[in-house]
Amino acid sequence: MTAEAMVTSPFEALAGSAADGGRPLRIALLTYKGNPFCGGQGVYVRHLSRELVKLGHSVEVIGAQPYPVLDTGATLTELPSLDLYRSPDPFRTPKRDEYRDWIDAVEVATMWTGGFPEPLTFSLRARRHLQARAGEFDVIHDNQTLGYGLLADLGAPLVTTIHHPITVDRKLDLAAAKDRKKRASVRRWYAFTRMQGRVARRLPSVLTVSGSSRQEIAEHLGVRDDRIHVVHIGADTDLWSPDPSVAEVPGRIVTTSSADVPLKGLVHLVEALAKLRTERPDAHLVVVGKRAESGPVARAIEKYDLQGAVRFVKGITDAELVDLVRSAEVACVPSLYEGFSLPAAEAMATGTPLVATTGGAIPEVAGPDGETCLAVPPGDAGALAAALGRMLGDAALRARLGTAGRERVLARFTWAKAAEGTVAHYRAAIARTAAARTR
């Protein structure tokens, strides 16, 4: 359903009680990019919206391209951008008849000058849309847009999730830039992070997914500590579960990397694989993500002659992805930093033993070294190779860590728990707004 078509509330009168005993809520969940195959934000929207519906609430996801994939229960309202980064023609120049208003002009002009416009322009479109529908929602939940448009009165209390500050990505990309020209390009692209910091400091309620992210948000964005609340996310433990009928492939290592960027540490895993194969020639890597035709990872694969030992898979179904992880002897998260690490939680939920770095919040998810995973310093290919070799060579260790990892996820990191914690903060935001109006 398009934004233009959606001019009346999609909700019938909500009767009865939600799972927590309170009245069911009408929730608007905003996401400026929502495809679950392009990063963690899309995964978050899909699974959180489903679990909120299961708790008895009504959820309308309002999103731009790439549009989110939703499970039964939540509705989608499309709030289209100009889709300037779509495949196969990213950074395209729209035709004259595609322009609809001044927001479109801002979007194109920002792209032309090397910036990333979508957080700002989505927030402006969302403001216009929500103000036209004032009173239809009990709470508005922004999924890390952090655009100026959201500082307006939107007709309902606002809660925002910040998975981690994008300033972390900016810092790592600048450190990896090879020359002055590249550094200038990185700074232009990440110019929107200044806006996100200004907006974040004015928000009354910020949710984040880990204690590590909470600290980074306070330090990088200057948000007051008492306004930041941790609600852990997790795995769909019904889907991500052990299945003994899926045969393990000897030497198989699986990792998820949605982009060839320094943050994900994939180049260090490729270097580790080259070291590992000198002792374990059967060791091979399956990467869930798009193969980059150029860049550090492509160069490393060529340098170490690993073309036959590294395979990329993309566009597979959820069931195929889960079976791929189940088939691995080891799952690996080589990231230099993560605000949470869904791939770690999902792999652990299948009972697949995990080798992970200690970057960012990964230890909060993966747990102690030697108890629920093998942990190594981020960016250390030698340590990564040693841990992978140790895991591949010890079936008893793999079994013990796999079982302990699954138990850790079930106890701490499920989407049902995430939805319950999120609703508690919705109700707190609604109560604060009501109290302020009374005063």
Order of alpha helices (4+ residues) and beta strands (2+ residues): beta-alpha-beta-beta-alpha-alpha-beta-beta-alpha-alpha-alpha-beta-alpha-beta-beta-alpha-beta-alpha-beta-alpha-beta-alpha-beta-alpha-beta-alpha-alpha-alpha
